[in-house]
């Protein structure tokens, strides 16, 4: 036996070594239990997390693009004011509209009246004809505009994100869309192209 062994025998450290071994074994057991618990949580909540992630993507998409529909309607309103049928509607008694918001509201009331089989004034019908003509004159079809209106109506007005149309168009063309909004891509692209062109002429 060496002098070092005599001065510091291994037996003196045996209890400490045993405690370290036991602690290491306990730690490994706790780690294993934690891993098992995490796997259980992932199994239970995995689908829910995926649903929430998908919902967040949908909300983000809606917030980014919904307000461009309003911008487009302002563009349509300017064109509608010059239409003969709009002037005819004024002659027939339609109150003069001051902005696109009033026009969209009047068109909404018209559509609601028709759904309820209520009488519709000739002036209201002329307004819709003038609006539809203005929409078509921008390059969109009436059906595409209706799709865009449905898109805006499906979103929550609490969510808004402001960005230039050119930036939004670039993102829309490159980024994948949430499944909920895939049907709106084509008319949105056309709408944003029109807004980019329109703002470039102002």
matplotlib code that plots the C-alpha trace (Angstrom):
import matplotlib.pyplot as plt

x = [0.0, 1.3, 1.6, -1.2, -3.5, -2.7, -3.4, -6.6, -8.1, -10.9, -13.2, -13.5, -15.1, -17.3, -20.5, -20.1, -19.6, -22.7, -24.7, -23.5, -24.4, -27.9, -28.4, -27.4, -29.8, -32.6, -31.9, -31.9, -35.3, -36.7, -35.5, -37.1, -40.4, -40.2, -39.6, -42.5, -44.7, -43.7, -44.5, -47.9, -48.6, -47.5, -49.9, -52.8, -52.4, -50.5, -53.7, -54.9, -51.6, -51.7, -55.2, -54.2, -51.2, -53.4, -55.9, -53.1, -51.9, -55.4, -55.8, -52.5, -53.4, -56.8, -55.3, -52.7, -55.1, -58.6, -58.1, -57.0, -60.6, -61.7, -59.0, -60.2, -63.8, -62.6, -61.1, -64.3, -66.4, -64.4, -65.1, -68.7, -69.4, -68.7, -71.1, -74.3, -76.2, -75.2, -76.4, -79.6, -79.9, -79.6, -82.3, -84.5, -84.2, -81.0, -79.4, -76.0, -73.3, -70.1, -67.8, -67.4, -68.5, -72.0, -72.1, -71.2, -73.8, -76.5, -75.6, -75.7, -79.2, -80.3, -79.0, -80.7, -84.0, -83.9, -83.2, -86.3, -88.4, -88.9, -89.6, -86.5, -86.6, -85.4, -82.8, -81.2, -81.1, -79.4, -76.9, -76.0, -75.7, -73.4, -71.3, -71.0, -70.0, -67.3, -66.0, -65.7, -64.0, -61.1, -60.4, -62.2, -65.4, -68.4, -68.0, -64.4, -65.4, -68.2, -65.5, -63.4, -66.4, -67.0, -63.3, -63.6, -66.8, -65.3, -62.6, -62.7, -62.6, -60.4, -57.4, -55.6, -52.1, -51.1, -48.5, -48.1, -50.0, -46.7, -45.2, -48.4, -48.6, -45.0, -45.7, -49.0, -47.3, -44.5, -45.9, -48.2, -51.8, -53.7, -56.2, -59.1, -58.1, -56.7, -59.9, -59.3, -55.7, -56.5, -58.9, -56.6, -53.6, -55.7, -56.9, -53.4, -52.1, -54.8, -54.0, -50.3, -51.1, -53.7, -51.4, -48.7, -50.8, -51.7]
y = [0.0, 3.4, 6.3, 8.1, 5.1, 4.9, 8.6, 8.5, 5.0, 4.3, 3.1, 6.6, 7.7, 4.7, 6.2, 9.4, 7.3, 5.3, 8.5, 9.9, 6.6, 6.6, 10.3, 9.6, 6.7, 8.8, 11.6, 9.2, 7.9, 11.4, 12.2, 9.1, 9.9, 13.5, 12.2, 9.7, 12.6, 14.8, 12.0, 11.6, 15.4, 15.4, 12.5, 14.1, 17.7, 17.2, 17.5, 20.5, 22.3, 21.6, 23.0, 26.1, 26.6, 26.4, 28.8, 31.3, 31.1, 31.7, 34.7, 36.1, 35.7, 37.4, 40.3, 40.9, 40.9, 41.9, 45.6, 45.6, 44.7, 48.1, 49.8, 48.1, 49.2, 52.8, 52.4, 50.9, 53.8, 56.4, 54.5, 54.0, 57.7, 58.2, 55.5, 56.5, 53.9, 55.5, 58.9, 57.2, 55.8, 59.4, 60.6, 57.8, 58.9, 57.3, 59.6, 60.7, 58.5, 60.1, 57.1, 53.4, 52.5, 53.9, 52.2, 48.8, 49.3, 50.2, 47.1, 44.9, 46.2, 45.5, 41.9, 41.4, 42.7, 40.3, 37.4, 38.3, 38.7, 42.4, 45.0, 46.7, 50.2, 50.8, 53.2, 50.4, 48.1, 50.8, 51.3, 47.6, 47.6, 50.6, 49.0, 45.7, 47.6, 49.5, 46.2, 44.7, 47.8, 47.2, 43.7, 41.6, 39.7, 40.2, 36.7, 37.4, 40.5, 38.5, 36.0, 38.8, 40.2, 36.8, 36.6, 40.0, 39.0, 35.8, 37.6, 39.3, 43.1, 43.0, 41.9, 44.4, 44.5, 47.5, 47.0, 48.3, 46.5, 45.7, 44.0, 42.1, 40.9, 39.6, 37.7, 36.3, 35.0, 33.3, 32.1, 29.1, 30.0, 28.4, 25.9, 28.0, 30.8, 29.0, 29.8, 33.5, 33.6, 34.3, 37.2, 38.6, 38.6, 40.5, 42.9, 43.7, 44.1, 46.6, 48.5, 48.6, 50.0, 52.5, 53.9, 54.2, 56.6, 58.8]
z = [0.0, -1.0, 1.4, -0.5, -0.1, 3.6, 4.0, 2.0, 1.9, -0.7, 2.0, 3.4, 0.1, -0.4, 1.2, -0.9, -4.1, -3.3, -2.8, -6.1, -7.9, -6.3, -7.2, -10.8, -11.0, -9.6, -12.1, -14.9, -13.7, -13.5, -17.0, -18.3, -16.7, -18.1, -21.6, -21.3, -20.1, -23.0, -25.4, -23.8, -24.0, -27.7, -28.4, -26.6, -27.7, -31.0, -33.1, -31.1, -31.5, -35.3, -35.4, -33.5, -35.8, -38.8, -37.3, -36.6, -40.2, -41.4, -39.2, -40.3, -43.9, -43.4, -41.5, -44.3, -47.2, -46.1, -46.3, -49.9, -50.8, -49.3, -51.3, -54.4, -53.7, -53.5, -57.0, -58.3, -56.8, -58.7, -61.9, -61.1, -60.6, -64.3, -65.4, -67.2, -65.2, -61.9, -63.2, -64.2, -60.7, -59.3, -61.6, -60.4, -56.8, -55.5, -52.9, -54.0, -52.6, -51.2, -50.9, -51.6, -48.1, -48.8, -52.1, -50.6, -47.9, -50.4, -52.5, -49.4, -48.5, -52.0, -51.9, -48.5, -49.8, -52.8, -50.5, -48.4, -51.6, -50.8, -53.4, -54.9, -56.3, -59.9, -58.6, -56.6, -59.5, -61.6, -58.9, -59.0, -62.7, -62.6, -59.9, -61.8, -64.9, -63.0, -61.6, -65.0, -66.3, -63.9, -65.3, -62.6, -63.3, -61.2, -59.8, -58.8, -57.0, -55.2, -54.1, -52.7, -50.9, -49.4, -48.3, -46.6, -45.0, -43.6, -41.7, -38.4, -38.4, -35.3, -37.4, -39.7, -41.1, -43.2, -46.0, -49.5, -52.3, -54.1, -51.1, -50.4, -54.0, -53.9, -50.7, -52.1, -55.2, -53.4, -50.0, -49.7, -48.7, -45.8, -47.1, -45.9, -48.3, -51.3, -53.3, -52.9, -54.4, -58.0, -57.5, -54.8, -57.2, -59.8, -57.2, -56.0, -59.5, -60.2, -56.9, -57.7, -61.2, -59.8, -57.1, -59.6, -61.6, -58.7]

ax = plt.figure().add_subplot(projection="3d")
ax.plot(x, y, z, "-o")
ax.set_aspect("equal")
plt.show()
